[in-house]
Amino acid sequence: MTKVKKLIYIIIVLVVLWLLYYFNTKKSNFISKFSFSTYDSLNTLIIIKNSTDKCIKFNFSLNNRFYSSLNDFIRKNSSSYDSEKIVLNLFNSFINSIVHEKLFNNWGSMPLTRLNSTGFAICGWQSEIFSQIIYNAGFRSRVICLNGHVVSEIFYNGRWHLFDVDRKLFFKSEKILGYKELTSEPFLFKKLNPKAYLTNLTAFSEDYKNFFITKYDNNFIYIKNKNKDTFLINLPSKSSFIFPYFPDFKKDFFPYNTKAKLFLPKGFRGKIKNPLIIVDAEGEGIIKYKNKEFSIPKHVELLKAEIFLSQQFEDEVYVKVFSDSLSLVYVLNPIFSKLGKYNKLILNASDSLNVGIIKYNETSNSIIYPPIHIDLLNHYTLQSLNLINKNILHNVKNISELYEKKLKQYCINYNIDTLVVKHRLLLVEKLLNNTNLSLLNHPTTYSILTIILHGNDNEFKGLFIPYYKYNIYKNIVCKYDECYN
């Protein structure tokens, strides 16, 4: 009996010790909801402040955007029990979350960083991320590499269905068609659906169809594992995370993204690890990136060039702050960080955070515009289709011929300022010549022409200046190679 009592006593002690350990080590989440309204979204900033003496991990949702995981993306964007409706809901949510750009192309798919931070990717990474989302949602999925383009295929209702998230399209007869049907009967490419996006228009070209029907160089990559990554931001003690700063067309080397600034206090020394892409730093201090130290502000351009040249994403930097504060500048997806009249912010943090709204005071050295991208100007799709139907590029050899033979009369017919169009044509052709491309053979020729002809000044500047700045930035990289390595 004594032995039994001792055993019971030992068990009770072990249970009590385990319970004490569990409740002392269990990390409780602090979830807070914050609603606010604004009539001046261009100058409104959200500030998230850590007033505690320890680092706090958090993620956030703004107007149901920004995602803590791919499963979070699925939860927020799909509420049906029908297989095709689930896939279409996720497809539509995805294509309205991301645009096509090559910047940071070598860094891989990085699903949550692409969605929440850059907001852009090339066709290959877009297709891989979408296929991964679909696999996480419970469907078989695969990526099809077409030697020049990449698409996704999803298996449901007993068959494969093809989705091109980069060009924001699929092909539908009675049902959404698959790769096998399209390559066996190429006339089915005329079943393009929908036709609401400017990016859809590339599917009208023979080049697009040829990606598919040259089957000998196409290959399939099946998604086999669920993605379990989570998106958590580290906010050190006495630091603030402030966003969304709009693109600065004077300072930013690629002014498309909105930005978040992580303000670190004077005297801070330590590592910062976040799943956001750093593009700048402000203040005075030292930043160690990939074992190279950069004195800020003296070597800030060299730091930016190092990030630009990097072959892989680096989520951790070491920082020493000398001034009253130093801020790390991260890019954010401008689609996700767009503020409306009424807004809702939800924070999920490891401890309590302070939230507030402040006004951004633009400096005289800034040129601030809302983010613009050609993939988002879908209200010009009908005008672009009109240009395609007119076959406006037929029998022209250069920009001068295009203007004199086709565009000049088009401008007269539609009451468009010919001087403005000529000026825009010259600017775009000069820019493209520096990239070994011509407007006449560019993959998105009709979309670009539509903005040249019909876009307002802000839309044209918003499209032209980012690529102009990006081109100039290559000179910084050249200087970096010469004077730093």
CORWO-V751278 format. One record per backbone hydrogen bond with DSSP energy under -1.0 kcal/mol. CO is the residue of the C=O (numbers start at 1). NH is the residue of the N-H. If there is no record, write none. Layout:
BEGIN
CO NH
CO NH
END
This chain:
BEGIN
1 5
2 6
3 7
4 8
5 9
6 10
7 11
8 12
9 13
10 14
11 15
12 16
13 17
14 18
15 19
16 20
17 21
18 22
19 23
20 24
21 25
22 26
30 349
32 347
34 345
36 343
40 43
43 360
45 358
46 243
47 356
48 241
49 354
50 238
56 235
57 350
58 233
59 348
61 346
62 65
65 62
68 231
69 73
70 74
71 75
72 76
73 77
82 86
83 87
84 88
85 89
86 90
87 91
88 92
89 93
90 94
91 95
92 96
94 97
99 121
102 105
104 107
110 114
111 115
112 116
113 117
113 118
114 119
116 333
119 99
122 126
123 127
124 128
125 129
126 130
127 131
128 132
129 133
130 134
131 135
132 136
133 137
134 139
135 138
140 155
141 223
142 153
143 221
144 151
145 219
149 146
151 144
152 163
153 142
154 161
156 159
159 156
161 154
163 152
164 169
169 164
170 193
171 177
175 173
177 162
178 182
179 183
180 184
181 185
185 188
186 189
187 190
188 191
191 172
193 170
197 200
198 201
200 203
201 204
202 205
205 209
206 210
207 211
209 213
210 214
213 215
214 217
215 218
219 145
221 143
233 58
235 56
236 239
239 50
240 263
241 48
242 261
243 46
245 259
247 369
248 252
254 256
258 332
259 245
260 330
261 242
262 328
263 240
264 326
265 268
268 321
270 319
272 317
277 331
280 329
282 327
284 322
284 323
285 296
286 320
287 294
288 318
289 292
292 289
294 287
295 299
296 285
297 300
299 303
300 304
301 305
302 306
303 307
304 308
305 309
306 310
315 274
317 272
318 288
319 270
320 286
321 267
324 266
326 264
327 282
328 262
329 279
329 280
330 260
332 258
333 337
341 38
343 36
344 63
345 34
346 61
347 32
348 59
349 30
354 49
356 47
358 45
363 366
367 249
373 376
376 378
377 380
378 381
380 384
381 385
382 386
383 387
384 388
385 389
386 390
387 392
388 391
391 394
393 396
398 402
399 403
400 404
401 405
402 406
402 407
403 408
406 410
407 411
408 412
409 413
410 414
411 416
417 421
418 422
419 423
420 424
421 425
422 426
423 427
424 428
425 429
426 430
427 431
428 432
429 433
430 434
432 435
432 437
433 436
438 441
442 445
444 448
445 449
446 450
447 451
448 452
449 453
450 454
451 455
456 460
457 461
458 462
459 463
460 464
461 465
464 468
465 469
466 470
467 471
468 472
469 473
472 475
473 477
474 478
475 479
476 480
477 481
478 482
479 483
480 484
END
